[in-house]
Amino acid sequence: METYLYGDRSASTILLQPVDDHDLEGMEREVSLIQSTAADFGLIALRVDNWNDDLSPWPAPAVFGRDAFGDGAAKTLEEMLRICGDRSRTYFIGGYSLAGLFALWAAYQTDVFAGAAAASPSVWFPGFTDYVRQSDIKTPRVYLSLGDKEEKTKNTVMARVGSCIRKIHTQLGEHGADCVLEWNPGNHFKDPEVRMARAFSWILERSASCS
């Protein structure tokens, strides 16, 4: 994966975010918005090669178009964790859409991350709510958000996203996580960099207040 560095590269707080080319176009704005609310940090954007394969925890059929989902999340996380070798630093993981789902899933695999920021995550992903119910998350705090029009899609699988994220928010609370669910105006494609900035800012502020 190619990596792109933003913010303070020497900071003790590091944000990690899987991205595609579209995300990269908004990274400067996202980082600027986070900097307006948070202390010094570095953000490492990791460009994934195949969105549906590299960020999916297990195979699933296509829900739009012909592109099915693979099971490359474990390999992607393995590569990401190599970046987190300096344990004197604090690491947070976050992502948008399928990358948000990946960030949540990753927080169940390792305790390296001090928080997970999932903006408009693809929690409609088949089997994910069952996975959350049956598993224990390994990060102390989680940010969730969704656009208030996202569950109104005509796609029957993706329309489940609202009920799924409500269930996950409840389940995380029952499992002891410090978790918030925020609703944003608009559909899935509205202001992704703003939503990601809010997600990371909440995680950073919450972590600072609890330290």
TORKOL-4160 file (C-alpha; in steps of 0.2 Angstrom, whole numbers, padded with zeros to 4 digits, m for minus):
211
<pt num="1" X="0000" Y="0000" Z="0000"/>
<pt num="2" X="0006" Y="0018" Z="m0004"/>
<pt num="3" X="0006" Y="0029" Z="0011"/>
<pt num="4" X="0003" Y="0048" Z="0012"/>
<pt num="5" X="0008" Y="0058" Z="0027"/>
<pt num="6" X="m0001" Y="0073" Z="0034"/>
<pt num="7" X="0001" Y="0084" Z="0049"/>
<pt num="8" X="0015" Y="0082" Z="0061"/>
<pt num="9" X="0025" Y="0067" Z="0056"/>
<pt num="10" X="0034" Y="0067" Z="0073"/>
<pt num="11" X="0019" Y="0068" Z="0083"/>
<pt num="12" X="0015" Y="0055" Z="0097"/>
<pt num="13" X="m0003" Y="0053" Z="0091"/>
<pt num="14" X="m0005" Y="0044" Z="0074"/>
<pt num="15" X="m0021" Y="0042" Z="0064"/>
<pt num="16" X="m0022" Y="0029" Z="0051"/>
<pt num="17" X="m0035" Y="0029" Z="0037"/>
<pt num="18" X="m0037" Y="0017" Z="0022"/>
<pt num="19" X="m0041" Y="0028" Z="0007"/>
<pt num="20" X="m0045" Y="0027" Z="m0012"/>
<pt num="21" X="m0041" Y="0040" Z="m0025"/>
<pt num="22" X="m0057" Y="0050" Z="m0021"/>
<pt num="23" X="m0053" Y="0051" Z="m0003"/>
<pt num="24" X="m0035" Y="0057" Z="m0006"/>
<pt num="25" X="m0043" Y="0072" Z="m0015"/>
<pt num="26" X="m0051" Y="0078" Z="0001"/>
<pt num="27" X="m0037" Y="0074" Z="0013"/>
<pt num="28" X="m0030" Y="0091" Z="0015"/>
<pt num="29" X="m0047" Y="0098" Z="0020"/>
<pt num="30" X="m0050" Y="0084" Z="0032"/>
<pt num="31" X="m0033" Y="0086" Z="0041"/>
<pt num="32" X="m0036" Y="0105" Z="0042"/>
<pt num="33" X="m0053" Y="0102" Z="0050"/>
<pt num="34" X="m0046" Y="0090" Z="0063"/>
<pt num="35" X="m0032" Y="0103" Z="0066"/>
<pt num="36" X="m0044" Y="0116" Z="0071"/>
<pt num="37" X="m0051" Y="0105" Z="0085"/>
<pt num="38" X="m0036" Y="0093" Z="0091"/>
<pt num="39" X="m0019" Y="0094" Z="0097"/>
<pt num="40" X="m0004" Y="0089" Z="0086"/>
<pt num="41" X="m0006" Y="0073" Z="0077"/>
<pt num="42" X="0001" Y="0064" Z="0061"/>
<pt num="43" X="m0011" Y="0056" Z="0049"/>
<pt num="44" X="m0006" Y="0042" Z="0038"/>
<pt num="45" X="m0017" Y="0038" Z="0023"/>
<pt num="46" X="m0015" Y="0021" Z="0016"/>
<pt num="47" X="m0021" Y="0019" Z="m0002"/>
<pt num="48" X="m0028" Y="0002" Z="m0005"/>
<pt num="49" X="m0027" Y="m0006" Z="m0022"/>
<pt num="50" X="m0044" Y="m0015" Z="m0022"/>
<pt num="51" X="m0057" Y="m0007" Z="m0011"/>
<pt num="52" X="m0069" Y="m0022" Z="m0011"/>
<pt num="53" X="m0056" Y="m0035" Z="m0008"/>
<pt num="54" X="m0043" Y="m0026" Z="0003"/>
<pt num="55" X="m0056" Y="m0020" Z="0016"/>
<pt num="56" X="m0068" Y="m0035" Z="0017"/>
<pt num="57" X="m0066" Y="m0046" Z="0032"/>
<pt num="58" X="m0074" Y="m0061" Z="0023"/>
<pt num="59" X="m0082" Y="m0064" Z="0006"/>
<pt num="60" X="m0099" Y="m0058" Z="0001"/>
<pt num="61" X="m0109" Y="m0056" Z="m0015"/>
<pt num="62" X="m0110" Y="m0040" Z="m0024"/>
<pt num="63" X="m0124" Y="m0028" Z="m0019"/>
<pt num="64" X="m0122" Y="m0016" Z="m0033"/>
<pt num="65" X="m0114" Y="m0019" Z="m0050"/>
<pt num="66" X="m0104" Y="m0035" Z="m0052"/>
<pt num="67" X="m0090" Y="m0032" Z="m0040"/>
<pt num="68" X="m0091" Y="m0045" Z="m0026"/>
<pt num="69" X="m0082" Y="m0043" Z="m0009"/>
<pt num="70" X="m0066" Y="m0053" Z="m0005"/>
<pt num="71" X="m0057" Y="m0057" Z="0011"/>
<pt num="72" X="m0042" Y="m0046" Z="0011"/>
<pt num="73" X="m0045" Y="m0037" Z="0027"/>
<pt num="74" X="m0033" Y="m0048" Z="0037"/>
<pt num="75" X="m0018" Y="m0045" Z="0025"/>
<pt num="76" X="m0022" Y="m0026" Z="0025"/>
<pt num="77" X="m0022" Y="m0025" Z="0044"/>
<pt num="78" X="m0006" Y="m0035" Z="0044"/>
<pt num="79" X="0002" Y="m0022" Z="0033"/>
<pt num="80" X="m0005" Y="m0008" Z="0044"/>
<pt num="81" X="0001" Y="m0015" Z="0060"/>
<pt num="82" X="0019" Y="m0014" Z="0053"/>
<pt num="83" X="0017" Y="0005" Z="0054"/>
<pt num="84" X="0012" Y="0004" Z="0072"/>
<pt num="85" X="0029" Y="m0003" Z="0079"/>
<pt num="86" X="0033" Y="0012" Z="0089"/>
<pt num="87" X="0023" Y="0008" Z="0105"/>
<pt num="88" X="0028" Y="0025" Z="0113"/>
<pt num="89" X="0015" Y="0032" Z="0101"/>
<pt num="90" X="m0004" Y="0031" Z="0102"/>
<pt num="91" X="m0013" Y="0025" Z="0086"/>
<pt num="92" X="m0031" Y="0028" Z="0081"/>
<pt num="93" X="m0039" Y="0019" Z="0066"/>
<pt num="94" X="m0053" Y="0027" Z="0055"/>
<pt num="95" X="m0061" Y="0026" Z="0039"/>
<pt num="96" X="m0076" Y="0030" Z="0028"/>
<pt num="97" X="m0089" Y="0018" Z="0020"/>
<pt num="98" X="m0081" Y="0001" Z="0018"/>
<pt num="99" X="m0065" Y="0008" Z="0026"/>
<pt num="100" X="m0076" Y="0012" Z="0041"/>
<pt num="101" X="m0082" Y="m0006" Z="0042"/>
<pt num="102" X="m0063" Y="m0011" Z="0041"/>
<pt num="103" X="m0059" Y="0001" Z="0055"/>
<pt num="104" X="m0072" Y="m0007" Z="0066"/>
<pt num="105" X="m0067" Y="m0025" Z="0062"/>
<pt num="106" X="m0049" Y="m0021" Z="0065"/>
<pt num="107" X="m0053" Y="m0015" Z="0082"/>
<pt num="108" X="m0059" Y="m0032" Z="0086"/>
<pt num="109" X="m0043" Y="m0040" Z="0080"/>
<pt num="110" X="m0030" Y="m0030" Z="0090"/>
<pt num="111" X="m0028" Y="m0019" Z="0105"/>
<pt num="112" X="m0015" Y="m0008" Z="0096"/>
<pt num="113" X="m0028" Y="0006" Z="0092"/>
<pt num="114" X="m0034" Y="0018" Z="0106"/>
<pt num="115" X="m0050" Y="0021" Z="0097"/>
<pt num="116" X="m0059" Y="0018" Z="0081"/>
<pt num="117" X="m0068" Y="0031" Z="0070"/>
<pt num="118" X="m0081" Y="0024" Z="0058"/>
<pt num="119" X="m0090" Y="0037" Z="0047"/>
<pt num="120" X="m0104" Y="0031" Z="0037"/>
<pt num="121" X="m0097" Y="0013" Z="0039"/>
<pt num="122" X="m0104" Y="m0001" Z="0028"/>
<pt num="123" X="m0111" Y="m0010" Z="0042"/>
<pt num="124" X="m0125" Y="m0017" Z="0031"/>
<pt num="125" X="m0111" Y="m0030" Z="0026"/>
<pt num="126" X="m0118" Y="m0047" Z="0027"/>
<pt num="127" X="m0115" Y="m0055" Z="0044"/>
<pt num="128" X="m0106" Y="m0040" Z="0052"/>
<pt num="129" X="m0120" Y="m0037" Z="0066"/>
<pt num="130" X="m0119" Y="m0055" Z="0071"/>
<pt num="131" X="m0100" Y="m0054" Z="0072"/>
<pt num="132" X="m0101" Y="m0039" Z="0083"/>
<pt num="133" X="m0114" Y="m0047" Z="0094"/>
<pt num="134" X="m0103" Y="m0062" Z="0097"/>
<pt num="135" X="m0086" Y="m0053" Z="0099"/>
<pt num="136" X="m0078" Y="m0042" Z="0111"/>
<pt num="137" X="m0070" Y="m0026" Z="0104"/>
<pt num="138" X="m0052" Y="m0022" Z="0110"/>
<pt num="139" X="m0052" Y="m0003" Z="0109"/>
<pt num="140" X="m0060" Y="0007" Z="0123"/>
<pt num="141" X="m0069" Y="0020" Z="0112"/>
<pt num="142" X="m0079" Y="0020" Z="0096"/>
<pt num="143" X="m0086" Y="0034" Z="0085"/>
<pt num="144" X="m0100" Y="0029" Z="0073"/>
<pt num="145" X="m0110" Y="0041" Z="0061"/>
<pt num="146" X="m0122" Y="0039" Z="0047"/>
<pt num="147" X="m0131" Y="0051" Z="0035"/>
<pt num="148" X="m0149" Y="0053" Z="0039"/>
<pt num="149" X="m0154" Y="0048" Z="0021"/>
<pt num="150" X="m0142" Y="0033" Z="0019"/>
<pt num="151" X="m0155" Y="0020" Z="0025"/>
<pt num="152" X="m0168" Y="0027" Z="0012"/>
<pt num="153" X="m0159" Y="0019" Z="m0003"/>
<pt num="154" X="m0169" Y="0007" Z="m0014"/>
<pt num="155" X="m0155" Y="m0006" Z="m0013"/>
<pt num="156" X="m0163" Y="m0018" Z="0000"/>
<pt num="157" X="m0146" Y="m0024" Z="0007"/>
<pt num="158" X="m0139" Y="m0007" Z="0009"/>
<pt num="159" X="m0155" Y="0000" Z="0016"/>
<pt num="160" X="m0152" Y="m0011" Z="0032"/>
<pt num="161" X="m0138" Y="0001" Z="0036"/>
<pt num="162" X="m0148" Y="0011" Z="0048"/>
<pt num="163" X="m0155" Y="m0003" Z="0058"/>
<pt num="164" X="m0138" Y="m0011" Z="0058"/>
<pt num="165" X="m0129" Y="0004" Z="0065"/>
<pt num="166" X="m0142" Y="0006" Z="0079"/>
<pt num="167" X="m0139" Y="m0012" Z="0084"/>
<pt num="168" X="m0120" Y="m0010" Z="0084"/>
<pt num="169" X="m0121" Y="0006" Z="0094"/>
<pt num="170" X="m0131" Y="m0003" Z="0107"/>
<pt num="171" X="m0121" Y="m0019" Z="0107"/>
<pt num="172" X="m0105" Y="m0009" Z="0109"/>
<pt num="173" X="m0112" Y="0000" Z="0124"/>
<pt num="174" X="m0117" Y="m0017" Z="0132"/>
<pt num="175" X="m0099" Y="m0023" Z="0129"/>
<pt num="176" X="m0092" Y="m0008" Z="0139"/>
<pt num="177" X="m0086" Y="0003" Z="0125"/>
<pt num="178" X="m0087" Y="0022" Z="0126"/>
<pt num="179" X="m0097" Y="0024" Z="0110"/>
<pt num="180" X="m0107" Y="0038" Z="0101"/>
<pt num="181" X="m0118" Y="0037" Z="0086"/>
<pt num="182" X="m0120" Y="0054" Z="0077"/>
<pt num="183" X="m0132" Y="0058" Z="0063"/>
<pt num="184" X="m0127" Y="0069" Z="0048"/>
<pt num="185" X="m0138" Y="0077" Z="0035"/>
<pt num="186" X="m0138" Y="0070" Z="0018"/>
<pt num="187" X="m0134" Y="0053" Z="0009"/>
<pt num="188" X="m0119" Y="0043" Z="0009"/>
<pt num="189" X="m0109" Y="0054" Z="m0002"/>
<pt num="190" X="m0111" Y="0071" Z="0006"/>
<pt num="191" X="m0096" Y="0079" Z="0014"/>
<pt num="192" X="m0085" Y="0063" Z="0017"/>
<pt num="193" X="m0070" Y="0073" Z="0023"/>
<pt num="194" X="m0080" Y="0083" Z="0035"/>
<pt num="195" X="m0088" Y="0067" Z="0042"/>
<pt num="196" X="m0071" Y="0059" Z="0044"/>
<pt num="197" X="m0064" Y="0075" Z="0052"/>
<pt num="198" X="m0078" Y="0075" Z="0065"/>
<pt num="199" X="m0075" Y="0056" Z="0068"/>
<pt num="200" X="m0057" Y="0058" Z="0072"/>
<pt num="201" X="m0059" Y="0074" Z="0082"/>
<pt num="202" X="m0072" Y="0066" Z="0093"/>
<pt num="203" X="m0060" Y="0051" Z="0096"/>
<pt num="204" X="m0045" Y="0062" Z="0100"/>
<pt num="205" X="m0055" Y="0074" Z="0111"/>
<pt num="206" X="m0063" Y="0059" Z="0120"/>
<pt num="207" X="m0046" Y="0051" Z="0123"/>
<pt num="208" X="m0038" Y="0067" Z="0129"/>
<pt num="209" X="m0052" Y="0069" Z="0142"/>
<pt num="210" X="m0051" Y="0052" Z="0148"/>
<pt num="211" X="m0032" Y="0051" Z="0150"/>
